[in-house]
Amino acid sequence: MTTLQDHALNDRTDLGVLSLWQPWATLLVAGLKQIETRSWPTPYRWPLLIHASKHWSKDIESMCGDEPFFTTLRELGYRSPLSMSTGPIRTWRDLPRGAIVGQVHVDEVMPTEEAIEQGLSERELAFGDYSPDRYAWKCSRFVRFANPIAMKGEQRLFLLKQDYYQAIRTELRLEHQGR
């Protein structure tokens, strides 16, 4: 079990945030995707908040119907918008967007070629872009927020604005207490 200290937020004023498109943001904070691939490395090796951008497209929605996305999103309780179901269901379109959805810890960054040599599951390969000259950010300590925190994202890695620290602390405390 991770402790609130493990999240290293208590006295931080320099917490980083990375915006990702859905469904990758949710897959990462849920720990179902453990590596984020980027075109650039980072020296960052501590907790990183994950922001789900507002971006959504028909191509992404279509991809959610393909494996391994379909099964993995189903594990998280999200269904196809075409699902035949009685009662309310959460669909891929309901994935939170325009919000901080959780936190991970960046443990190691390496060229994608090196990550592939170390061995990756088919699912991990499907959830990232492992083209040459890219970087694999290996993550751990996955925390998915039950109550995403609405916030405007930015490109690349950016620092969390002070206005959001209390909401993040509250969400991590609730997560630590097991809700």
C-alpha positions in Angstrom: 0.0 0.0 0.0 1.4 3.4 -0.9 1.4 6.1 1.7 0.6 9.8 1.4 4.3 10.4 1.8 5.0 8.2 -1.2 3.1 10.7 -3.2 5.5 13.4 -2.1 3.0 16.2 -2.4 2.8 17.5 1.1 5.3 20.3 0.8 5.9 20.3 -3.0 5.5 23.4 -5.0 6.9 22.1 -8.2 4.6 19.1 -9.1 4.7 18.3 -12.8 1.7 17.7 -15.0 1.5 15.9 -18.4 -1.5 16.1 -20.6 -2.5 13.0 -22.5 -5.4 12.2 -24.8 -8.0 9.7 -23.7 -8.0 6.7 -23.4 -4.3 6.8 -22.7 -4.6 9.1 -19.7 -7.0 6.7 -17.9 -5.1 3.6 -19.0 -1.9 5.0 -17.5 -3.3 6.1 -14.1 -5.2 2.8 -13.8 -1.8 1.0 -14.2 -3.1 -0.9 -17.3 -0.5 1.0 -19.3 2.8 1.3 -17.4 4.9 3.1 -20.0 4.2 6.5 -21.5 6.1 7.1 -24.8 7.2 10.5 -25.8 9.4 12.1 -28.5 11.5 13.6 -25.8 13.2 12.4 -22.6 12.9 14.0 -19.2 15.1 14.2 -16.1 11.9 14.2 -14.1 11.8 11.3 -11.5 9.1 11.9 -9.0 5.3 12.0 -8.9 3.7 13.2 -12.0 0.0 14.3 -12.3 -1.8 13.1 -15.5 -4.2 15.4 -17.2 -6.7 14.2 -19.7 -6.9 16.7 -22.5 -10.3 17.6 -24.1 -9.3 16.2 -27.4 -11.5 13.4 -28.8 -12.0 12.3 -32.4 -13.9 9.7 -34.4 -10.5 8.0 -35.0 -9.9 7.6 -31.3 -13.5 6.4 -30.7 -13.1 3.8 -33.5 -9.8 2.7 -32.0 -11.5 2.1 -28.6 -13.5 -0.6 -30.4 -10.3 -2.5 -31.3 -8.3 -4.8 -29.2 -6.7 -4.5 -26.7 -8.4 -1.1 -26.1 -12.0 -2.6 -26.1 -11.3 -5.3 -23.5 -9.2 -3.0 -21.3 -11.7 -0.2 -21.3 -14.4 -2.8 -20.5 -12.3 -3.9 -17.4 -12.5 -0.2 -16.3 -16.3 -0.2 -16.7 -16.5 1.7 -20.0 -18.6 0.2 -22.8 -19.1 0.9 -26.5 -21.6 3.7 -27.3 -23.3 1.0 -29.4 -23.8 -1.3 -26.4 -27.2 -2.8 -26.0 -27.8 -2.4 -22.3 -30.7 -1.5 -20.0 -30.1 1.3 -17.5 -27.3 3.8 -17.5 -23.9 2.8 -18.8 -20.5 4.6 -19.0 -19.2 4.7 -22.6 -15.9 5.6 -24.0 -17.3 9.1 -24.6 -17.6 9.4 -20.8 -13.9 9.1 -20.1 -13.0 12.3 -18.2 -11.5 15.0 -20.3 -10.2 18.5 -19.4 -9.2 17.2 -16.0 -6.4 15.8 -13.8 -7.3 12.1 -13.7 -4.6 10.7 -11.4 -0.9 10.5 -10.6 2.0 8.2 -11.4 5.6 8.1 -10.4 8.2 8.3 -13.2 10.9 5.8 -12.3 13.0 5.6 -15.4 13.3 7.0 -18.9 15.0 5.1 -21.7 15.0 4.9 -25.5 12.1 2.9 -26.8 14.5 0.5 -28.5 15.9 -0.4 -25.1 12.4 -0.8 -23.6 11.6 -3.2 -26.4 14.8 -5.2 -25.8 13.8 -5.6 -22.1 10.5 -7.2 -23.2 7.1 -5.7 -23.3 3.6 -7.3 -23.4 1.6 -7.1 -26.6 -0.9 -4.8 -24.7 1.9 -2.4 -23.6 3.2 -2.3 -27.2 -0.3 -1.5 -28.5 -0.7 1.3 -25.9 2.4 3.3 -26.9 4.4 4.5 -29.9 7.6 2.5 -29.8 9.0 4.0 -33.0 12.8 4.5 -33.1 14.2 7.7 -31.6 11.4 8.0 -29.0 11.5 7.5 -25.2 9.8 5.2 -22.8 8.9 6.7 -19.5 8.5 3.7 -17.1 6.0 4.5 -14.4 4.8 3.0 -11.1 2.6 3.9 -8.1 -0.5 4.4 -10.2 -3.3 6.5 -8.6 -6.6 7.0 -10.5 -8.7 9.8 -9.0 -12.4 8.9 -8.4 -13.1 12.7 -8.8 -11.1 14.1 -11.7 -10.1 17.7 -11.1 -11.2 20.1 -13.9 -8.3 22.1 -15.2 -7.0 23.4 -18.5 -4.0 21.5 -19.8 -0.9 22.6 -21.6 1.5 21.0 -24.0 4.6 19.1 -22.8 5.5 18.9 -19.2 4.2 21.8 -17.1 4.0 22.8 -13.4 0.8 22.6 -11.5 -0.7 26.0 -10.6 -0.9 26.7 -6.9 -4.7 27.1 -7.1 -5.0 23.3 -7.6 -2.7 22.0 -4.8 -5.5 21.7 -2.2 -7.8 19.8 -4.5 -5.0 17.4 -5.4 -4.0 16.9 -1.7 -7.7 16.1 -0.9 -8.0 13.6 -3.7 -4.8 11.8 -2.7 -5.9 11.7 0.9 -9.2 10.2 0.0 -7.4 7.7 -2.2 -5.0 6.8 0.6 -7.9 6.3 3.0 -9.6 3.9 0.6 -12.6 6.2 0.2 
